[in-house]
Amino acid sequence: MGGHTETWGTVFTRQASIWSVKGKEKIIDGKLAEETIWNVRIRYTDGLNTKMKIVISSTGTEFKILSIIPSEFRREYIDMICRHVT
């Protein structure tokens, strides 16, 4: 009766390089929460957008894509700025 169900499917699988860019702690609803921003680099791929998420298959760790930065010259790779989803 008007409910909303969100499901995710795999669009493609890629090897990636991932590293932490910055982290901070903040208080949300009286609880300490940490936020970590990550950079994820993959080979150039068409069709990426910020409505997608990244999942590390071996651990199930999820990242929300905040912005996409393609290499400017030869379309060799794409850097994505991501937030760790807890």
Secondary structure as the mmCIF struct_conf table of DSSP 4:
data_model
#
loop_
_struct_conf.conf_type_id
_struct_conf.id
_struct_conf.beg_label_comp_id
_struct_conf.beg_label_asym_id
_struct_conf.beg_label_seq_id
_struct_conf.end_label_comp_id
_struct_conf.end_label_asym_id
_struct_conf.end_label_seq_id
STRN STRN1 SER A 17 ILE A 28
TURN_TY1_P TURN_TY1_P1 ASP A 29 GLY A 30
STRN STRN2 LYS A 31 ARG A 43
TURN_TY1_P TURN_TY1_P2 ASP A 46 GLY A 47
TURN_TY1_P TURN_TY1_P3 THR A 50 LYS A 51
STRN STRN3 LYS A 53 VAL A 55
TURN_TY1_P TURN_TY1_P4 SER A 57 THR A 59
STRN STRN4 GLU A 62 PRO A 70
BEND BEND1 GLU A 72 ARG A 74
STRN STRN5 TYR A 77 VAL A 85
#
